[in-house]
Amino acid sequence: MHNFTGTVYLQDEPDAVLDAKVVVDLNRILIRAGEAEIGSWPHADVAIEKKPDGIHLAADGEVLVLELENGGFFLDLMGVNEHQPTRGIRSRRKKPVLMPEPPPPPAEGSRSSYVGDDSKATSFTDLRSKAAESYGDDTKLHNWLAIGLGVALAFVLIGAALSWGAARLMDPGSFPVARVLAGFGALAGLVGLYLAFFDRQRVNGSAVAIAAGAVVLGITYFYARAAHLKTGFMLTVVGGVGLVVAGAIGLSDYGAGVRDYDED
């Protein structure tokens, strides 16, 4: 049994690249992405070619493109002559080893319970979703949550810029440190929005937004003890609450937006 690591994507969808592990045993080829199994096929059911963009593996009517560490050894193991064109059919130096009867157990790490030719690998399209779910943090924040988070950030920034009254966290008449700290909290929330929506790190971005909102609320709480509240302060409070609410929803399953490949 030999293990190879690298990346895999569907030839027709080159943007949907997944980290992959390829297991080759005496009888089958198994490809996994995260905790999800993309497919498990007998050697005789796949066609392998070396192309300029990677190793092409054709199975079940689809072509997967593999970029593997030690890919030359993989090709040699599968009996592929990478220096000669194969015209869509794998060129082999020896006849593929057929599965004995009864078939052996699946390769290590495989979820398949295949039996001879009755096995049918799950399509790559279906498995991409399962593989993506195994990473847990590859989705972006839902559009309406991102809008709510942006509005909350605007409230905090505008509120920090407006007057909070004569009270100060320190000595009367000193620098308005509370407003400055609230402004920094808004900037941290902006980072959270970028991570959660634009960088597709929903969990990390939502956690940053919650932390930023908690800081803003803490500042306003201590300020409220001595302040005569005005419009700017109230806007900041509303914005801080919005950060926490939007971030908390973003951490839940309701915060997941549509993945790029789901839109196709």
C-alpha positions in Angstrom: 0.0 0.0 0.0 1.3 3.5 -0.9 0.1 6.9 0.2 0.4 10.1 -1.8 -0.6 13.7 -0.8 -1.4 16.7 -3.0 -4.5 18.4 -4.5 -7.4 17.3 -6.6 -10.0 19.1 -8.7 -12.6 18.3 -11.3 -11.2 19.1 -14.8 -14.4 21.1 -15.7 -14.2 23.1 -12.4 -10.5 24.1 -11.9 -11.3 26.6 -9.2 -12.7 23.9 -6.8 -9.3 22.6 -5.5 -9.2 20.3 -2.5 -6.3 18.9 -0.5 -6.2 15.2 -1.3 -4.8 11.9 -0.1 -4.4 9.1 -2.6 -4.1 5.5 -1.4 -3.0 2.8 -3.9 -3.2 -0.8 -2.8 -2.9 -4.0 -4.8 -6.4 -3.7 -6.2 -7.8 -0.2 -5.9 -7.2 3.5 -5.9 -8.8 5.5 -3.1 -8.9 9.3 -3.1 -9.9 11.3 0.0 -10.4 15.0 0.7 -10.4 15.8 4.4 -12.7 13.3 6.1 -14.7 12.7 2.9 -14.1 10.0 0.4 -14.1 11.2 -3.2 -13.9 7.7 -4.7 -12.5 4.2 -4.6 -12.1 2.3 -7.9 -10.5 -0.9 -9.1 -7.3 -0.3 -11.1 -9.0 -1.6 -14.2 -11.8 1.0 -14.0 -9.6 4.1 -14.2 -7.6 5.6 -17.0 -4.6 7.7 -16.0 -2.6 10.1 -18.1 0.2 12.6 -17.4 -0.8 16.0 -18.8 0.9 19.4 -18.5 -1.6 20.5 -15.8 -1.2 17.4 -13.7 -2.2 13.7 -13.6 -5.6 13.1 -15.2 -7.6 10.2 -13.7 -10.7 9.3 -15.6 -13.4 7.4 -13.7 -17.2 7.2 -13.7 -17.4 9.6 -16.6 -15.5 12.4 -14.9 -11.9 13.5 -15.0 -10.0 14.4 -11.9 -6.8 16.4 -12.1 -4.2 15.4 -9.4 -1.1 17.3 -8.3 0.8 14.8 -6.1 4.0 14.9 -4.3 6.2 12.2 -5.8 3.8 12.0 -8.7 6.4 10.2 -10.8 6.4 7.3 -8.5 2.6 7.2 -8.6 2.7 7.0 -12.4 5.3 4.3 -12.3 3.4 2.4 -9.7 0.3 2.5 -12.0 2.3 1.5 -15.0 1.9 4.8 -16.8 4.6 5.9 -19.3 4.6 9.7 -18.7 6.7 10.4 -21.7 4.3 9.1 -24.3 0.8 10.2 -25.1 -1.9 7.7 -24.3 -4.8 9.2 -26.4 -7.3 9.0 -23.6 -6.4 5.5 -22.5 -3.9 4.6 -19.8 -0.7 3.2 -21.2 0.4 0.3 -19.0 3.5 -1.8 -19.0 1.7 -4.7 -17.5 -1.8 -6.1 -17.3 -3.7 -4.7 -14.4 -4.1 -7.0 -11.4 -7.7 -8.1 -11.2 -9.5 -8.4 -7.9 -9.5 -11.9 -6.4 -12.7 -13.6 -5.3 -13.9 -12.7 -2.7 -12.7 -9.1 -2.9 -10.3 -7.9 -0.2 -11.3 -5.4 2.5 -11.2 -1.7 1.5 -7.9 0.2 1.7 -7.0 1.7 5.0 -9.0 4.8 5.7 -11.7 3.9 3.2 -15.4 4.2 4.0 -16.4 2.1 1.0 -18.0 -1.3 1.5 -17.5 -2.3 -2.1 -18.0 -5.8 -3.5 -16.4 -6.5 -6.8 -17.9 -4.7 -9.8 -21.0 -3.7 -7.8 -19.2 -0.7 -6.2 -20.1 2.7 -7.5 -18.0 5.6 -6.4 -19.9 8.7 -5.2 -19.7 11.5 -7.8 -17.1 14.2 -7.3 -19.7 16.9 -7.2 -21.5 15.3 -4.2 -18.2 14.6 -2.3 -17.0 18.2 -2.7 -19.7 19.3 -0.3 -18.8 16.6 2.2 -15.1 17.4 2.0 -15.7 21.1 2.4 -17.8 20.4 5.5 -14.9 18.4 7.0 -12.8 21.6 7.1 -15.5 23.4 9.0 -14.4 26.9 8.1 -14.5 27.3 4.3 -17.8 29.1 4.0 -18.5 32.8 3.9 -20.9 34.7 6.1 -24.4 34.8 4.7 -25.1 38.0 2.7 -27.8 39.4 5.1 -25.6 38.8 8.1 -22.7 40.5 6.4 -24.9 43.5 5.7 -26.0 43.6 9.4 -22.4 43.4 10.5 -21.5 46.3 8.2 -24.3 48.4 9.5 -23.3 47.7 13.1 -19.7 48.7 12.3 -21.0 51.9 10.8 -22.9 52.7 14.0 -19.9 52.1 16.1 -17.6 54.2 14.0 -20.1 57.1 13.7 -20.8 56.9 17.4 -17.1 57.0 18.3 -16.7 60.1 16.1 -19.6 62.0 17.7 -19.7 63.4 21.2 -20.3 61.1 24.2 -20.7 64.0 26.6 -18.4 65.6 29.2 -17.7 62.4 31.1 -14.3 60.6 30.8 -13.1 57.3 31.9 -10.2 59.0 33.6 -9.9 62.5 34.9 -12.6 65.1 33.8 -11.4 67.0 30.7 -8.8 64.4 29.8 -8.4 62.7 26.4 -11.6 60.9 25.3 -10.0 57.4 25.6 -13.3 55.6 25.6 -14.2 56.9 22.1 -10.8 56.0 20.8 -11.0 52.5 22.2 -14.5 52.1 20.7 -13.1 53.1 17.3 -10.4 50.5 17.6 -13.2 48.0 18.5 -14.9 48.9 15.2 -11.7 48.4 13.3 -11.4 44.9 14.8 -15.0 44.2 13.8 -14.1 45.3 10.3 -11.3 42.7 10.3 -13.9 40.1 11.4 -16.2 41.1 8.5 -13.4 40.8 6.0 -12.4 37.3 7.4 -16.0 36.1 7.6 -17.3 37.3 4.3 -14.5 38.2 1.8 -11.8 35.7 3.0 -14.4 32.9 3.6 -13.3 32.2 7.2 -16.8 32.4 8.7 -15.9 30.9 12.1 -12.8 32.9 12.7 -14.3 36.2 11.4 -17.4 35.8 13.5 -15.3 35.1 16.6 -13.3 38.3 15.9 -16.6 40.3 15.5 -17.9 38.9 18.8 -14.7 39.9 20.6 -14.8 43.4 19.1 -18.5 43.8 20.1 -17.7 42.6 23.7 -14.9 45.1 24.0 -17.2 47.9 22.7 -19.9 47.0 25.1 -17.5 46.8 28.0 -16.2 50.3 27.2 -19.7 51.7 27.0 -20.7 50.0 30.3 -17.8 51.6 32.2 -18.5 55.0 30.5 -22.2 54.8 31.4 -21.4 54.9 35.1 -20.4 58.5 34.9 -21.7 59.7 31.6 -24.7 61.8 30.6 -25.6 59.8 27.6 -25.9 61.4 24.2 -26.6 60.3 20.6 -23.1 59.1 19.9 -23.0 56.9 22.9 -26.4 55.3 22.1 -25.3 54.6 18.5 -22.2 52.9 19.8 -24.2 50.7 22.1 -26.5 49.7 19.3 -23.6 48.9 17.1 -21.8 46.8 19.8 -25.0 44.8 20.3 -25.2 44.3 16.5 -21.6 43.0 16.4 -22.3 40.4 19.1 -25.6 39.3 17.6 -24.3 39.1 14.0 -21.1 37.3 15.1 -23.0 34.8 17.2 -25.3 33.9 14.3 -22.3 33.7 12.1 -20.8 31.0 14.3 -24.0 28.9 14.0 -25.0 26.9 10.9 -27.4 29.7 10.0 -24.4 31.9 9.2 -23.1 29.9 6.3 -23.6 31.5 2.9 -23.6 29.7 -0.5 -20.3 28.1 -1.5 -18.9 29.1 -4.9 -19.4 25.7 -6.4 -23.0 25.5 -5.1 -23.8 28.5 -7.3 -22.9 26.7 -10.5 
